Amino acid sequence: MSHPESPLQGAFQRPGKVLRAVLLAIFAIWLCFAIGLNWAGAPPSVFYALCGNTERILHGEVWRLFTAPWMHLPVESLSHVLSALLGLYFLSPQLESRWGGARFARFLFFAGLTAYGSQMLLELILPRGLSARLVGEYWFGATPIVEAVAIAWALNHRGQVVRLFFVLPVTSSGLILMVVAASLMYVVIGAQGPSGLIAPFGGMLAGWLFGSGSPSPMRRLWLKLRLARLDAEARSEARERRQRAQKSGFKVISGGRDDDGDDDAPRPRGRDGRWLN
């Protein structure tokens, strides 16, 4: 079965302002730590102070949850930072163009927060021996966000084909299978990367929650909750108005024309003989 041609097959869009800023920030942070640790004699503790650590976050170092996605291995290997930069570059421009910069920025933020937040939660719930095999002492990197972007792209470009790295043609459904299968295989072989083995699945969940459709499932849920809250407030206000009316002692007396519609018919009078208006 042939798939519809997509402009993504031949050329990639230029990164938008948000994506350019994100790519530049990731590379600049990596470069600073690479120079500092490898050539300036900076201690590794400077790097790990910004990486995720569940115990330290629970003891008040909350910033680690937000800085962890920006940190990438500054020693021995380039693959960690390059895979993050390339993964974001190949699929994110279409999402930013489709959503706009503001929504795309929110998506990246909540993708990282959801991925590492869910990993923290499961690390606390699972037995210590199992959690240690799934999550390292420190966790960091944009890999979970790249997986969130891949899932969101696939769900927003159903039936289209993209040539990953300008070579490998992959359909939207095939991309989802590749992302899920790769993360599962890492779990099977116990290859715990810098981001941990749970966070990538949290990133996939974030890709669906915040990036699937317009509005996204999370926004639809938020709108339903907001509507329910407004309905509850309206019912409460109506109930309060009725209670105030009952306490005031005022009553509504029906008026208007008689049922026969005769305008010349005499108007009703109250018990004191006065006309009722």
C-alpha positions in Angstrom: 0.0 0.0 0.0 1.5 3.3 -1.0 1.6 6.2 1.4 0.8 9.8 0.5 3.8 11.9 -0.3 4.9 14.3 2.4 7.0 17.4 2.1 9.0 15.9 4.9 10.5 13.4 2.6 12.5 15.7 0.5 13.4 18.6 2.8 13.1 19.7 6.3 11.8 23.0 7.5 14.0 25.5 9.1 13.9 25.3 12.9 11.6 28.0 14.5 12.7 30.5 17.1 11.9 28.2 20.1 13.7 25.2 18.6 16.7 27.2 17.6 17.0 28.6 21.2 16.6 25.1 22.7 19.3 23.5 20.4 21.6 26.4 21.0 21.1 26.2 24.8 21.7 22.4 24.9 24.9 22.7 22.9 26.1 25.7 24.9 25.6 24.0 28.2 27.3 20.8 27.0 30.2 22.8 25.6 30.7 24.7 28.9 30.8 21.6 30.9 33.0 19.7 28.4 35.6 22.5 28.5 35.3 22.9 32.2 35.6 19.3 33.2 38.1 18.2 30.5 40.4 21.3 30.3 39.7 23.7 33.2 39.9 21.3 36.1 36.3 21.8 37.3 35.1 19.0 39.6 32.4 16.6 38.4 30.3 17.7 41.3 29.6 20.9 39.5 28.0 18.9 36.7 26.1 16.6 38.9 24.7 19.5 40.9 22.3 20.1 38.0 21.4 16.5 37.2 18.4 14.7 38.6 18.6 12.8 41.8 15.4 11.5 43.4 16.6 11.6 47.0 18.1 15.1 46.7 15.0 16.4 45.0 12.8 15.1 47.8 15.2 16.9 50.3 14.5 20.3 48.7 16.8 20.5 45.6 13.8 20.8 43.3 15.7 22.6 40.6 17.3 19.3 39.6 13.9 18.2 38.1 14.0 21.2 35.7 17.7 21.3 34.8 18.1 17.5 34.2 16.8 17.6 30.6 19.5 20.2 29.7 22.5 18.1 30.9 24.4 15.8 28.6 27.5 13.7 29.1 30.5 16.1 28.7 33.2 13.4 28.7 34.2 10.4 26.7 31.3 10.4 24.2 29.6 12.7 21.8 26.7 10.4 21.0 24.6 11.5 24.0 24.4 15.2 23.1 24.4 14.6 19.3 21.5 12.2 19.5 19.5 14.8 21.4 20.3 17.6 19.0 19.6 15.5 15.9 16.4 14.0 17.3 15.0 17.4 18.1 16.1 18.9 14.8 14.6 16.2 12.5 11.0 16.2 13.9 10.5 19.3 16.0 10.3 22.0 13.2 7.0 20.6 11.9 5.5 20.6 15.4 6.5 24.2 16.1 5.2 25.3 12.7 1.9 23.5 13.3 1.4 24.6 16.9 3.2 27.9 17.2 6.1 28.7 19.4 4.2 29.1 22.7 2.5 25.7 22.6 5.7 24.0 21.4 7.7 25.5 24.3 5.0 24.3 26.8 5.1 20.9 25.2 8.9 20.6 25.7 8.7 21.8 29.2 5.9 19.4 30.3 7.4 16.5 28.4 10.6 16.7 30.4 8.6 17.3 33.6 6.3 14.3 33.0 9.1 12.0 31.9 11.4 12.5 34.9 8.5 13.1 37.3 6.9 9.7 36.5 10.4 8.1 36.8 10.8 9.6 40.2 7.4 8.3 41.3 8.0 4.8 40.1 11.5 4.8 41.6 9.8 5.4 45.0 7.1 2.8 44.5 9.2 -0.1 43.1 11.3 -2.3 45.3 14.8 -0.8 45.9 16.6 -3.6 44.0 14.5 -3.3 40.9 14.5 0.5 40.9 18.3 0.6 41.1 18.4 -1.5 37.9 16.0 0.8 36.1 17.2 4.2 37.4 20.7 5.4 38.2 21.8 7.6 41.1 21.8 10.6 38.7 19.6 10.9 35.6 19.7 13.6 32.9 19.5 14.3 29.2 16.9 15.2 26.6 16.3 11.6 25.3 12.8 11.4 26.9 11.9 14.7 25.3 13.1 13.4 21.9 10.8 10.4 22.3 7.9 12.7 23.3 8.5 14.7 20.1 8.6 11.5 18.0 5.3 10.3 19.4 3.7 13.7 19.0 4.9 14.0 15.4 3.6 10.6 14.5 0.2 11.3 16.0 0.0 14.6 14.2 1.2 13.3 10.8 -0.7 10.1 10.4 0.0 8.2 7.2 2.9 10.4 6.2 6.5 9.3 5.6 9.6 10.9 6.9 13.2 10.1 5.9 15.1 9.9 9.2 18.5 11.4 8.8 17.6 11.9 5.1 18.0 8.2 4.4 15.6 5.9 6.2 11.9 6.2 5.1 9.6 5.6 8.1 5.8 6.0 8.3 4.2 7.6 11.3 3.0 4.3 12.7 6.4 2.7 12.0 8.0 5.6 13.9 5.9 4.8 17.0 6.8 1.1 16.8 10.5 2.0 16.4 10.5 4.3 19.5 8.6 1.8 21.7 10.6 -1.2 20.5 13.9 0.5 21.1 13.0 1.5 24.6 11.8 -2.0 25.4 15.0 -3.6 24.1 17.1 -1.4 26.3 15.0 -2.6 29.3 15.4 -6.2 28.2 19.2 -6.0 28.0 19.5 -3.8 31.1 21.3 -1.0 29.2 20.7 1.8 31.6 21.5 5.1 29.8 22.0 8.5 31.5 18.3 9.3 31.5 17.3 5.9 33.1 15.1 3.2 31.7 11.7 4.6 32.9 11.9 8.2 31.7 11.7 7.4 28.0 8.3 5.7 28.5 7.3 8.8 30.5 8.3 10.9 27.5 6.1 8.7 25.2 3.2 9.3 27.6 3.8 13.0 27.5 3.9 12.9 23.7 0.4 11.5 23.7 -1.0 13.6 26.6 0.3 17.0 25.4 0.8 16.5 21.7 -1.9 14.2 20.3 -4.4 16.4 18.4 -5.7 19.9 19.0 -6.7 20.1 21.7 -4.5 17.5 23.2 -6.0 14.9 25.6 -4.6 16.8 28.6 -6.1 20.1 27.4 -9.4 18.4 26.8 -9.3 17.0 30.3 -8.5 20.5 31.7 -11.3 22.1 29.7 -13.8 19.5 31.1 -12.6 20.1 34.6 -12.9 23.8 34.1 -16.4 23.5 32.7 -17.4 21.3 35.6 -16.0 23.9 38.1 -17.9 26.7 36.3 -21.2 24.6 36.4 -20.7 24.0 40.1 -20.1 27.7 40.8 -23.2 28.6 38.7 -25.4 26.1 40.7 -24.0 27.3 44.0 -24.7 30.9 43.0 -28.3 30.1 41.9 -28.8 28.2 45.2 -27.6 31.2 47.2 -29.9 33.6 45.3 -32.9 31.3 46.1 -31.9 31.2 49.8 -31.6 35.0 49.9 -35.0 35.4 48.2 -36.6 33.1 50.7 -35.1 35.0 53.7 -36.2 38.4 52.3 -39.9 37.5 52.6 -40.7 38.9 49.1 -42.9 36.9 46.9 -43.6 37.0 43.1 -47.3 37.6 42.3 -48.5 36.7 38.9 -49.8 39.6 36.8 -50.5 40.4 33.2 -53.6 40.0 31.2 -56.3 37.4 31.9 -56.3 34.1 30.1 -59.0 35.3 27.8 -56.8 38.2 26.6 -59.3 40.9 27.4 -57.4 44.1 28.0 -60.5 45.9 29.3 -61.0 43.3 32.0 -60.6 44.8 35.5 -57.2 44.3 37.1 -56.9 42.2 40.3 -56.7 44.0 43.7 -54.8 42.9 46.8 -56.4 42.3 50.2 -55.9 46.0 51.1 -57.9 47.0 48.0 -54.8 48.4 46.1 -54.1 47.6 42.5 -51.6 44.9 41.8 -48.9 45.9 39.2 
